[in-house]
Amino acid sequence: MPKNSKVVKRELDDEVIESVKDLLSNEDSADDAFKKSELIVDVQEEKDTDVEEESEVEDERPAWNSKLQYILAQVGFSVGLGNVWRFPYLCQKNGGGAYLLPYLILLLVIGIPLFFLELSVGQRIRRGSIGVWNYISPKLGGIGFASCVVCFFVALYYNVIIGWSLFYFSQSFQQPLPWDQCPLVKNASHTFVEPECEKSSATTYYWYREALNISSSISESGGLNWKMTICLLAAWVVVCLAMIKGIQSSGKIMYFSSLFPYVVLLCFLIRALLLNGSVDGIRHMFTPELEIMLEPKVWREAAAQVFFALGLGFGGVIAFSSYNKRDNNCHFDAILVSFINFFTSILATLVVFAVLGFKANVINEKCIAENSEVIIKLVKMGNISQDIIPRHVNFSAITAEDYNLVYDIIQKVKEEEFPALHLNSCQIEDELNKAVQGTGLAFIAFTEAMTHFPASPFWSVMFFLMLVNLGLGSMFGTIEGIITPIVDTFKVRKEILTVICCLLAFCIGLIFVQRSGNYFVTMFDDYSATVPLLIVVILENIAVSFVYGIDKFMEDLKDMLGFAPNRYYYYMWKYISPLMLLSLLIASIVNMGLSPPGYNAWIEDKASEEFLSYPTWGMVVCFSMMFLAILPVPVVFIIRRCNLIDDSSGSLASVTYKRGRVLKEPVNLEGDDASLIHGKISSEMSSPNFGKNIYRKQSGSPTLDTAPNGRYGIGYLMADMPDMPESDL
């Protein structure tokens, strides 16, 4: 039955009314969105919107849970293995306590000002190293890429050291420790001590043969060392899991990884001070040799240690500070972290030389006992008269003072025949003067000392767990120096990038767990970072002081901090630091040229190290690493200068940073700061339709530009850009 015509008409009228209501509601919402939008004319009005926009971007970027977490992250990054096994060596080598003075001076001249500079730009611009330096000067945007390359090179071999520490940690749950005694070799007729171990020492043998199973040269690969391969895989798994959520995951681990080493160092110091000979080690350490302090080499090595101890140029400092609030007092942070680093180095030096003093005392007592037996035999044979031996000397319980007295008497009486007697002086200073650093300190000298500790497995577990945590703290900052800039710039997911980065690094890192892997670690340590990082930091200093403008930068700091930094920084950044860095770069290159490129190879037959030169392909690898690390700087400069890439395609290259925000334009912008990789020049752009800089902020728009880390940023529709001035920080 057909519907009543009136009913049909009423339904049609209702539909029309509903349609009109929808239309009016849409119009009202659009009108409200328009009213809420802000029409901004000229730079003065634009500045007012920056405050609102920056707060919105700030809310979207991950942030530290607390100031303590941030400080621990910076301390964990700057305080690393070098504080434990490099600083004590340099201190001993360069005049003991006298070395602390040039180190402290250079910390104030180079360290703190440049550390403050990196903290400031990261915190103000809130981007990783690529975004920061592209913002400061797009033509120098390659600085950030160079930092990422250096970070990757360093991460490759640094995690290998963590793998070594994990191996020793896993082997420390034994009594006695496996490196306590030389192994015995059995054959058909008798048992004897392993010759390679007998010629060296138990700890040296264990390091080179049991742990590394090292080959005789870098050219002799020898295949993979599966024990170390598994340890390297474990190290990368730990790093990947800790970094996969960025600071949200790694920040929590910092509470343990940054604080635990201090607990261990204090425990070691207290325990070592209760052992015989520890005071001798500390006294030897801090006895100043003032004449050495005047040598240029001392100042060069002190400057290099300051530079690398704070992690300058890696990008980790910038990445960590970029997660801070803009009003954070980064000046205080720079001073605090720098001096925590300095006092940590002193604490580590006290511990190292207290333990080495104990070790030297044990070795000295053994030397005295062996040589006393030789003297007794010489007296019985009549080679030495009993009359010249003082009556109070008891050879069965002889002291170091009595032995030295007898030794001096025999040396004077038997002046011509003395060399044939084969007596040793047994001076504790001779043992302490055997300077060791790096793996030689951690895996040989220190492990040998711990074998003489009561409850040695416990101390071994604590020591190597401390090394793992020190290494992880630095690795977190190094990986953050790679991940954060790439995520900020190319808008990839952090989790996926972290997994890919760690997997790639593990695959490449397999060259370090061959039997010849230790030689590659030495190569990368010597050539992959030193010169490239110096060049990076020099360019950072120049970019801020001369390209962006030191006066403008000081004003930005005043606006950000709420107070004007001391004028001291102005002169440091503009004059002193660049000159000091340039001098250090020249000195490093000269020293590299004068030192023959090579490595210390372990020769199994001799059971000792022997210096070998790198083969031709090894030299190519060394200089290729330095070249690749610096290559992004000229490449980006040339691309921007010559406009070699067109940004109109909307590719990744069109990401740009303006006033601390991220833009992605479908059209070209004017000026060098228009994009990450500059496209067309201003003459190729269409003529503006307005006489002033006008753009509209779409506060109610549902479609916003995507920001880094997959989050939404603040979108801008650019109506005209030709006369927009260079952004303030």
NORNOR-V358250 format. One record per run of one state. SS is the DSSP state (H for helix, E for strand, - for the rest). FROM is the first residue (numbers start at 0). LEN is the number of residues. Records with the same first field share a line. If there is no record, write none. Layout:
SS = FROM-LEN + FROM-LEN
This chain:
- = 0-4 + 36-1 + 60-6 + 78-2 + 85-1 + 93-2 + 125-3 + 136-1 + 140-1 + 170-13 + 186-4 + 193-1 + 199-2 + 211-12 + 224-1 + 243-3 + 273-4 + 286-3 + 294-1 + 309-6 + 321-8 + 381-4 + 388-6 + 397-2 + 413-4 + 421-6 + 432-5 + 450-5 + 490-3 + 514-2 + 527-2 + 561-5 + 594-3 + 603-4 + 613-2 + 642-9 + 658-2 + 664-7 + 674-7 + 684-9 + 697-8 + 706-1 + 710-1 + 712-3 + 718-11
H = 4-32 + 41-19 + 66-12 + 80-5 + 86-7 + 95-30 + 128-8 + 137-3 + 141-29 + 194-5 + 201-10 + 225-18 + 246-27 + 277-9 + 289-5 + 295-14 + 315-6 + 329-52 + 385-3 + 394-3 + 399-14 + 417-4 + 427-5 + 437-13 + 455-35 + 493-20 + 516-11 + 529-32 + 566-28 + 615-27 + 651-3 + 671-3 + 681-3 + 707-3
E = 37-4 + 183-3 + 190-3 + 223-1 + 513-1 + 597-6 + 607-6 + 654-4 + 660-4 + 693-4 + 705-1 + 711-1 + 715-3
